[in-house]
Amino acid sequence: MQAVQQFDSINHVLFECIPAQDILRIVNFPPSTTPARSLGDNMSIALELMHDCSVPGNL
């Protein structure tokens, strides 16, 4: 029997999994899209939100 390993992508862990979505919803991060946004697109949105003064810095 061969062991099957499944790895989640960085994009999935940071932006697409349920726990990440719960946190991202707090800072008004746009919900996931179909097809999914690329890691680069998600990082661009995250960096823009970092400059948004209405998002608490202590999250």
TORPA-4810 file (N, C-alpha, C, O; in nm, 3 decimals):
<nodes>
NODE_1_0.085_-0.117_0.000_0.000_0.000_0.000_0.090_0.125_0.000_0.186_0.134_0.076_M
NODE_2_0.057_0.217_-0.085_0.136_0.340_-0.096_0.069_0.451_-0.014_-0.052_0.472_-0.021_Q
NODE_3_0.151_0.520_0.065_0.099_0.630_0.147_0.066_0.748_0.056_0.143_0.783_-0.034_A
NODE_4_-0.048_0.808_0.080_-0.090_0.924_0.003_-0.073_1.047_0.090_-0.128_1.055_0.200_V
NODE_5_0.003_1.144_0.040_0.021_1.268_0.114_-0.046_1.379_0.037_-0.034_1.389_-0.085_Q
NODE_6_-0.116_1.462_0.108_-0.182_1.575_0.046_-0.131_1.702_0.113_-0.134_1.714_0.236_Q
NODE_7_-0.086_1.795_0.032_-0.035_1.920_0.084_-0.124_2.034_0.038_-0.165_2.038_-0.079_F
NODE_8_-0.156_2.125_0.127_-0.232_2.243_0.092_-0.137_2.350_0.041_-0.025_2.364_0.090_D
NODE_9_-0.183_2.424_-0.058_-0.101_2.533_-0.110_-0.098_2.647_-0.009_-0.185_2.658_0.078_S
NODE_10_0.002_2.732_-0.021_0.011_2.851_0.064_-0.115_2.935_0.045_-0.169_2.988_0.142_I
NODE_11_-0.159_2.949_-0.078_-0.279_3.028_-0.108_-0.400_2.971_-0.034_-0.480_3.046_0.022_N
NODE_12_-0.412_2.839_-0.034_-0.526_2.777_0.035_-0.520_2.802_0.186_-0.620_2.840_0.246_H
NODE_13_-0.403_2.780_0.245_-0.389_2.794_0.390_-0.414_2.938_0.435_-0.480_2.961_0.536_V
NODE_14_-0.361_3.035_0.361_-0.373_3.176_0.402_-0.504_3.241_0.363_-0.549_3.334_0.431_L
NODE_15_-0.568_3.195_0.255_-0.681_3.270_0.201_-0.807_3.189_0.173_-0.915_3.248_0.163_F
NODE_16_-0.799_3.057_0.160_-0.915_2.983_0.112_-0.977_2.886_0.212_-1.097_2.857_0.202_E
NODE_17_-0.901_2.836_0.309_-0.959_2.739_0.402_-1.058_2.809_0.495_-1.054_2.931_0.511_C
NODE_18_-1.144_2.733_0.556_-1.251_2.788_0.640_-1.197_2.875_0.754_-1.246_2.986_0.773_I
NODE_19_-1.096_2.829_0.831_-1.045_2.916_0.938_-0.989_3.048_0.885_-1.009_3.153_0.946_P
NODE_20_-0.920_3.042_0.771_-0.867_3.166_0.713_-0.980_3.257_0.669_-0.974_3.378_0.690_A
NODE_21_-1.084_3.201_0.609_-1.199_3.281_0.566_-1.266_3.348_0.685_-1.310_3.463_0.675_Q
NODE_22_-1.275_3.278_0.798_-1.336_3.337_0.918_-1.258_3.461_0.964_-1.317_3.563_0.998_D
NODE_23_-1.127_3.451_0.963_-1.043_3.565_1.004_-1.049_3.677_0.902_-1.061_3.794_0.938_I
NODE_24_-1.040_3.641_0.775_-1.039_3.742_0.669_-1.171_3.820_0.663_-1.173_3.937_0.627_L
NODE_25_-1.280_3.753_0.699_-1.411_3.820_0.700_-1.410_3.937_0.800_-1.475_4.039_0.776_R
NODE_26_-1.338_3.923_0.911_-1.331_4.027_1.014_-1.270_4.155_0.959_-1.310_4.265_0.997_I
NODE_27_-1.171_4.142_0.869_-1.103_4.260_0.815_-1.157_4.300_0.678_-1.092_4.373_0.603_V
NODE_28_-1.277_4.251_0.646_-1.344_4.285_0.519_-1.265_4.244_0.396_-1.271_4.312_0.293_N
NODE_29_-1.190_4.134_0.405_-1.121_4.081_0.288_-1.228_4.025_0.195_-1.318_3.954_0.241_F
NODE_30_-1.219_4.054_0.065_-1.322_4.004_-0.027_-1.332_3.851_-0.021_-1.230_3.783_-0.012_P
NODE_31_-1.454_3.798_-0.026_-1.471_3.653_-0.021_-1.403_3.583_-0.138_-1.372_3.645_-0.240_P
NODE_32_-1.380_3.454_-0.122_-1.318_3.375_-0.229_-1.402_3.383_-0.356_-1.523_3.402_-0.352_S
NODE_33_-1.334_3.369_-0.466_-1.400_3.372_-0.596_-1.385_3.238_-0.666_-1.302_3.156_-0.628_T
NODE_34_-1.466_3.217_-0.768_-1.454_3.099_-0.853_-1.435_3.148_-0.995_-1.526_3.213_-1.046_T
NODE_35_-1.325_3.122_-1.061_-1.210_3.047_-1.008_-1.138_3.127_-0.900_-1.151_3.249_-0.891_P
NODE_36_-1.062_3.055_-0.820_-0.992_3.118_-0.707_-0.890_3.220_-0.757_-0.828_3.204_-0.862_A
NODE_37_-0.875_3.326_-0.676_-0.771_3.425_-0.706_-0.634_3.362_-0.686_-0.618_3.267_-0.608_R
NODE_38_-0.535_3.416_-0.755_-0.399_3.367_-0.739_-0.342_3.416_-0.607_-0.395_3.508_-0.545_S
NODE_39_-0.233_3.354_-0.564_-0.165_3.398_-0.443_-0.122_3.543_-0.458_-0.134_3.622_-0.364_L
NODE_40_-0.071_3.580_-0.575_-0.029_3.718_-0.599_-0.143_3.817_-0.585_-0.126_3.923_-0.525_G
NODE_41_-0.259_3.783_-0.641_-0.376_3.871_-0.629_-0.419_3.885_-0.483_-0.450_3.994_-0.437_D
NODE_42_-0.422_3.772_-0.411_-0.461_3.777_-0.270_-0.363_3.858_-0.187_-0.404_3.933_-0.098_N
NODE_43_-0.235_3.844_-0.216_-0.134_3.921_-0.142_-0.147_4.070_-0.171_-0.130_4.153_-0.081_M
NODE_44_-0.178_4.105_-0.295_-0.199_4.247_-0.330_-0.314_4.305_-0.251_-0.305_4.416_-0.199_S
NODE_45_-0.424_4.230_-0.241_-0.540_4.277_-0.163_-0.501_4.291_-0.016_-0.536_4.390_0.048_I
NODE_46_-0.428_4.193_0.036_-0.386_4.198_0.177_-0.298_4.320_0.203_-0.314_4.387_0.305_A
NODE_47_-0.206_4.349_0.113_-0.118_4.464_0.131_-0.196_4.595_0.124_-0.165_4.689_0.197_L
NODE_48_-0.296_4.602_0.038_-0.380_4.721_0.032_-0.457_4.739_0.163_-0.470_4.851_0.213_E
NODE_49_-0.507_4.629_0.218_-0.581_4.637_0.344_-0.491_4.679_0.460_-0.539_4.740_0.556_L
NODE_50_-0.362_4.648_0.452_-0.269_4.688_0.558_-0.259_4.840_0.569_-0.227_4.893_0.675_M
NODE_51_-0.287_4.909_0.460_-0.280_5.055_0.459_-0.414_5.119_0.493_-0.424_5.241_0.501_H
NODE_52_-0.517_5.038_0.512_-0.651_5.086_0.544_-0.657_5.114_0.694_-0.650_5.021_0.774_D
NODE_53_-0.672_5.238_0.731_-0.673_5.277_0.873_-0.795_5.227_0.948_-0.795_5.226_1.071_C
NODE_54_-0.900_5.185_0.877_-1.020_5.138_0.946_-1.006_4.994_0.995_-1.090_4.948_1.072_S
NODE_55_-0.902_4.924_0.954_-0.878_4.788_0.999_-0.790_4.793_1.124_-0.680_4.847_1.119_V
NODE_56_-0.838_4.739_1.236_-0.758_4.742_1.359_-0.624_4.673_1.341_-0.618_4.565_1.281_P
NODE_57_-0.519_4.731_1.390_-0.386_4.675_1.377_-0.356_4.564_1.475_-0.254_4.497_1.462_G
NODE_58_-0.443_4.542_1.572_-0.415_4.442_1.675_-0.490_4.311_1.653_-0.512_4.236_1.748_N
NODE_59_-0.529_4.281_1.531_-0.599_4.155_1.506_-0.506_4.038_1.508_-0.549_3.924_1.489_L
</nodes>
